[in-house]
Structures are given as C-alpha cells and as structure tokens.
Amino acid sequence: MLTKTIDVKKKLPDLKGLSSLVAQGREVVLTQDNTPIARLVPISKRIPGLHAGAISMSEDFDKPLPDSFWTVVCAKIRHKGLGKKYGY
C-alpha cells in the first residue's frame, strides 16, 4: 500500500482529495512537525470466519457476580470520593 504523508502545518489537506486517495487504496498519514497524528486507510471488507476460535467466553459469563466483587467495587468508589455520585 502506497503511503502519502502530509504535514498539516505546512499545508491544510483537502478532504475531498484525501478521500479520493484513500478510495484508490492509498494510505494517508497526517503529521504535525514530523510527528504522525492521524492515519487514513481504506476500510477493508470483513471476512466472516477469518478469526474463528480467537475469542472464547466462559460458561458462567452471564451469571451474577459474587457479593465480594461488589464490596471491592463500592470500596474503590468511596475511596475515590464518588460515593454521592453513585449512591454509596
């Protein structure tokens, strides 16, 4: 993939022109003082099943969390001074 780099301090990019480049398959990197700040890339089409099995979920995923979990969460909320905001 060909990459075009544009420093936004030297030249303000034309959005229509940038979108045209990206639609042609080019990557556009916007920089500010030679530091990359954004990258525009073409949206790739999803391929169903490409990463099959890469994500798994435990059997008890949707079971309620134990009270001990909520005790810790509430203590952290109080410690950060957020008790009034969340009703603790």
N, CA and C atoms as a LAMMPS dump frame, in Angstrom:
ITEM: TIMESTEP
0
ITEM: NUMBER OF ATOMS
264
ITEM: BOX BOUNDS ff ff ff
-5.0000000000000000e+02 5.0000000000000000e+02
-5.0000000000000000e+02 5.0000000000000000e+02
-5.0000000000000000e+02 5.0000000000000000e+02
ITEM: ATOMS id mol type element x y z
1 1 1 N 0.85 -1.182 0
2 1 2 C 0 0 0
3 1 3 C 0.895 1.244 0
4 2 1 N 0.674 2.113 -0.938
5 2 2 C 1.44 3.356 -1.028
6 2 3 C 0.965 4.332 0.046
7 3 1 N 1.914 5.038 0.65
8 3 2 C 1.584 5.99 1.715
9 3 3 C 1.949 7.401 1.298
10 4 1 N 1.017 8.322 1.552
11 4 2 C 1.277 9.741 1.309
12 4 3 C 1.293 10.424 2.668
13 5 1 N 2.326 11.219 2.926
14 5 2 C 2.447 11.931 4.195
15 5 3 C 2.24 13.424 3.954
16 6 1 N 1.388 14.022 4.793
17 6 2 C 1.088 15.452 4.662
18 6 3 C 1.27 16.12 6.013
19 7 1 N 2.101 17.17 6.069
20 7 2 C 2.275 17.949 7.297
21 7 3 C 1.183 19.019 7.334
22 8 1 N 0.294 18.932 8.317
23 8 2 C -0.855 19.836 8.37
24 8 3 C -0.463 21.273 8.694
25 9 1 N 0.736 21.49 9.226
26 9 2 C 1.182 22.861 9.494
27 9 3 C 1.661 23.543 8.216
28 10 1 N 2.162 22.755 7.274
29 10 2 C 2.65 23.32 6.023
30 10 3 C 1.528 23.492 5.011
31 11 1 N 0.59 22.556 5.007
32 11 2 C -0.478 22.596 4.015
33 11 3 C -1.732 21.952 4.61
34 12 1 N -2.83 22.699 4.603
35 12 2 C -4.083 22.128 5.064
36 12 3 C -4.606 21.156 4.011
37 13 1 N -4.861 19.928 4.397
38 13 2 C -5.3 18.942 3.404
39 13 3 C -6.733 19.182 2.947
40 14 1 N -6.975 18.85 1.688
41 14 2 C -8.303 18.927 1.095
42 14 3 C -8.986 17.586 1.351
43 15 1 N -10.083 17.596 2.097
44 15 2 C -10.752 16.361 2.488
45 15 3 C -11.221 15.55 1.278
46 16 1 N -11.708 16.228 0.279
47 16 2 C -12.183 15.535 -0.924
48 16 3 C -11.013 14.816 -1.613
49 17 1 N -9.882 15.503 -1.69
50 17 2 C -8.703 14.897 -2.295
51 17 3 C -8.175 13.725 -1.481
52 18 1 N -8.185 13.876 -0.147
53 18 2 C -7.72 12.792 0.719
54 18 3 C -8.619 11.569 0.587
55 19 1 N -9.937 11.802 0.575
56 19 2 C -10.857 10.671 0.468
57 19 3 C -10.702 9.973 -0.878
58 20 1 N -10.366 10.722 -1.909
59 20 2 C -10.136 10.13 -3.226
60 20 3 C -8.908 9.223 -3.201
61 21 1 N -7.837 9.697 -2.563
62 21 2 C -6.622 8.875 -2.449
63 21 3 C -6.9 7.581 -1.691
64 22 1 N -7.623 7.703 -0.592
65 22 2 C -7.926 6.538 0.234
66 22 3 C -8.818 5.564 -0.535
67 23 1 N -9.781 6.089 -1.276
68 23 2 C -10.666 5.237 -2.069
69 23 3 C -9.889 4.453 -3.134
70 24 1 N -8.753 4.999 -3.568
71 24 2 C -7.9 4.319 -4.556
72 24 3 C -6.986 3.283 -3.906
73 25 1 N -7.065 3.175 -2.558
74 25 2 C -6.246 2.187 -1.862
75 25 3 C -4.989 2.747 -1.233
76 26 1 N -4.81 4.058 -1.267
77 26 2 C -3.62 4.675 -0.671
78 26 3 C -3.841 4.937 0.809
79 27 1 N -2.777 4.946 1.554
80 27 2 C -2.806 5.308 2.965
81 27 3 C -2.316 6.75 3.072
82 28 1 N -2.967 7.556 3.909
83 28 2 C -2.565 8.947 4.102
84 28 3 C -2.228 9.14 5.575
85 29 1 N -1.021 9.647 5.843
86 29 2 C -0.597 9.93 7.212
87 29 3 C -0.499 11.441 7.373
88 30 1 N -1.242 11.975 8.34
89 30 2 C -1.175 13.407 8.644
90 30 3 C -0.168 13.592 9.763
91 31 1 N 0.736 14.559 9.581
92 31 2 C 1.755 14.823 10.593
93 31 3 C 1.687 16.274 11.039
94 32 1 N 2.281 16.517 12.188
95 32 2 C 2.424 17.88 12.704
96 32 3 C 3.848 17.972 13.236
97 33 1 N 4.66 18.786 12.6
98 33 2 C 6.086 18.885 12.939
99 33 3 C 6.757 17.504 12.882
100 34 1 N 6.493 16.763 11.818
101 34 2 C 7.065 15.432 11.574
102 34 3 C 6.609 14.361 12.559
103 35 1 N 5.592 14.645 13.368
104 35 2 C 5.033 13.658 14.285
105 35 3 C 3.685 13.194 13.734
106 36 1 N 3.533 11.895 13.482
107 36 2 C 2.253 11.404 12.971
108 36 3 C 1.123 11.669 13.971
109 37 1 N 0.009 12.211 13.483
110 37 2 C -1.132 12.487 14.36
111 37 3 C -2.397 11.757 13.907
112 38 1 N -2.446 11.318 12.657
113 38 2 C -3.616 10.592 12.163
114 38 3 C -3.228 9.776 10.944
115 39 1 N -3.987 8.706 10.751
116 39 2 C -3.744 7.848 9.59
117 39 3 C -5.088 7.514 8.954
118 40 1 N -5.209 7.762 7.676
119 40 2 C -6.423 7.435 6.932
120 40 3 C -6.13 6.219 6.07
121 41 1 N -6.931 5.199 6.228
122 41 2 C -6.731 3.968 5.465
123 41 3 C -8.061 3.514 4.886
124 42 1 N -8.025 2.777 3.781
125 42 2 C -9.272 2.255 3.218
126 42 3 C -9.92 1.272 4.194
127 43 1 N -11.231 1.261 4.199
128 43 2 C -11.948 0.299 5.027
129 43 3 C -11.929 -1.037 4.304
130 44 1 N -11.456 -2.046 4.995
131 44 2 C -11.411 -3.363 4.36
132 44 3 C -12.736 -4.083 4.608
133 45 1 N -13.065 -4.954 3.695
134 45 2 C -14.286 -5.732 3.837
135 45 3 C -14.052 -6.829 4.869
136 46 1 N -15.078 -7.086 5.683
137 46 2 C -14.984 -8.14 6.688
138 46 3 C -15.076 -9.504 6.009
139 47 1 N -14.312 -10.417 6.531
140 47 2 C -14.354 -11.786 6.029
141 47 3 C -14.869 -12.668 7.157
142 48 1 N -16.124 -13.116 7.075
143 48 2 C -16.675 -13.947 8.145
144 48 3 C -15.839 -15.202 8.364
145 49 1 N -15.588 -15.499 9.637
146 49 2 C -14.851 -16.713 9.978
147 49 3 C -13.352 -16.594 9.892
148 50 1 N -12.838 -15.411 9.579
149 50 2 C -11.394 -15.243 9.419
150 50 3 C -10.631 -15.578 10.697
151 51 1 N -11.174 -15.186 11.838
152 51 2 C -10.51 -15.441 13.119
153 51 3 C -11.357 -16.362 14.004
154 52 1 N -11.952 -17.352 13.399
155 52 2 C -12.801 -18.281 14.143
156 52 3 C -12.021 -18.912 15.294
157 53 1 N -12.62 -18.912 16.482
158 53 2 C -11.995 -19.508 17.657
159 53 3 C -11.037 -18.591 18.389
160 54 1 N -10.827 -17.37 17.897
161 54 2 C -9.882 -16.452 18.534
162 54 3 C -10.435 -15.876 19.826
163 55 1 N -11.745 -15.842 19.951
164 55 2 C -12.382 -15.305 21.149
165 55 3 C -13.208 -16.404 21.786
166 56 1 N -13.084 -16.528 23.09
167 56 2 C -13.893 -17.517 23.793
168 56 3 C -14.545 -16.865 25.001
169 57 1 N -15.605 -17.479 25.473
170 57 2 C -16.355 -16.942 26.595
171 57 3 C -16.592 -18.093 27.576
172 58 1 N -16.432 -17.825 28.859
173 58 2 C -16.632 -18.88 29.845
174 58 3 C -18.112 -19.245 29.942
175 59 1 N -18.373 -20.455 30.41
176 59 2 C -19.751 -20.944 30.523
177 59 3 C -20.573 -20.095 31.491
178 60 1 N -19.921 -19.526 32.506
179 60 2 C -20.653 -18.746 33.521
180 60 3 C -20.636 -17.24 33.231
181 61 1 N -20.396 -16.873 31.992
182 61 2 C -20.283 -15.468 31.613
183 61 3 C -21.454 -14.613 32.096
184 62 1 N -22.667 -15.116 31.957
185 62 2 C -23.84 -14.312 32.284
186 62 3 C -24.396 -14.552 33.688
187 63 1 N -23.656 -15.262 34.524
188 63 2 C -24.104 -15.473 35.903
189 63 3 C -23.779 -14.228 36.728
190 64 1 N -24.591 -13.963 37.766
191 64 2 C -24.328 -12.787 38.605
192 64 3 C -22.95 -12.859 39.276
193 65 1 N -22.337 -11.71 39.452
194 65 2 C -21.047 -11.648 40.126
195 65 3 C -21.251 -11.819 41.629
196 66 1 N -20.265 -12.385 42.332
197 66 2 C -20.411 -12.601 43.775
198 66 3 C -20.437 -11.273 44.54
199 67 1 N -21.034 -11.298 45.731
200 67 2 C -21.115 -10.096 46.568
201 67 3 C -19.728 -9.529 46.883
202 68 1 N -18.723 -10.398 47
203 68 2 C -17.368 -9.93 47.31
204 68 3 C -16.849 -8.988 46.217
205 69 1 N -17.224 -9.232 44.972
206 69 2 C -16.828 -8.349 43.884
207 69 3 C -17.398 -6.959 44.103
208 70 1 N -18.682 -6.884 44.413
209 70 2 C -19.34 -5.595 44.584
210 70 3 C -18.83 -4.864 45.817
211 71 1 N -18.402 -5.6 46.841
212 71 2 C -17.827 -4.969 48.032
213 71 3 C -16.558 -4.21 47.654
214 72 1 N -15.733 -4.829 46.832
215 72 2 C -14.487 -4.194 46.391
216 72 3 C -14.791 -2.984 45.51
217 73 1 N -15.73 -3.115 44.587
218 73 2 C -16.083 -2.006 43.693
219 73 3 C -16.596 -0.818 44.498
220 74 1 N -17.488 -1.075 45.442
221 74 2 C -18.048 0.006 46.267
222 74 3 C -16.959 0.687 47.088
223 75 1 N -16.026 -0.095 47.627
224 75 2 C -14.94 0.478 48.413
225 75 3 C -14.074 1.39 47.546
226 76 1 N -13.805 0.991 46.316
227 76 2 C -12.998 1.823 45.413
228 76 3 C -13.736 3.112 45.062
229 77 1 N -15.047 3.019 44.874
230 77 2 C -15.837 4.209 44.559
231 77 3 C -15.792 5.183 45.734
232 78 1 N -15.959 4.655 46.946
233 78 2 C -15.908 5.521 48.133
234 78 3 C -14.522 6.141 48.288
235 79 1 N -13.485 5.339 48.046
236 79 2 C -12.106 5.807 48.191
237 79 3 C -11.816 6.966 47.23
238 80 1 N -12.39 6.913 46.044
239 80 2 C -12.176 7.982 45.064
240 80 3 C -13.111 9.165 45.275
241 81 1 N -13.93 9.101 46.312
242 81 2 C -14.819 10.215 46.603
243 81 3 C -16.024 10.301 45.676
244 82 1 N -16.408 9.205 45.081
245 82 2 C -17.511 9.193 44.126
246 82 3 C -18.785 8.602 44.732
247 83 1 N -18.795 8.4 46.045
248 83 2 C -19.918 7.768 46.703
249 83 3 C -21.244 8.469 46.455
250 84 1 N -21.287 9.783 46.59
251 84 2 C -22.544 10.527 46.383
252 84 3 C -23.024 10.389 44.95
253 85 1 N -22.091 10.43 44.009
254 85 2 C -22.455 10.324 42.595
255 85 3 C -23.122 8.998 42.277
256 86 1 N -22.629 7.909 42.902
257 86 2 C -23.149 6.582 42.605
258 86 3 C -24.05 6.009 43.714
259 87 1 N -24.35 6.803 44.729
260 87 2 C -25.281 6.375 45.773
261 87 3 C -24.688 5.438 46.8
262 88 1 N -23.41 5.585 47.115
263 88 2 C -22.766 4.73 48.124
264 88 3 C -22.348 5.542 49.315
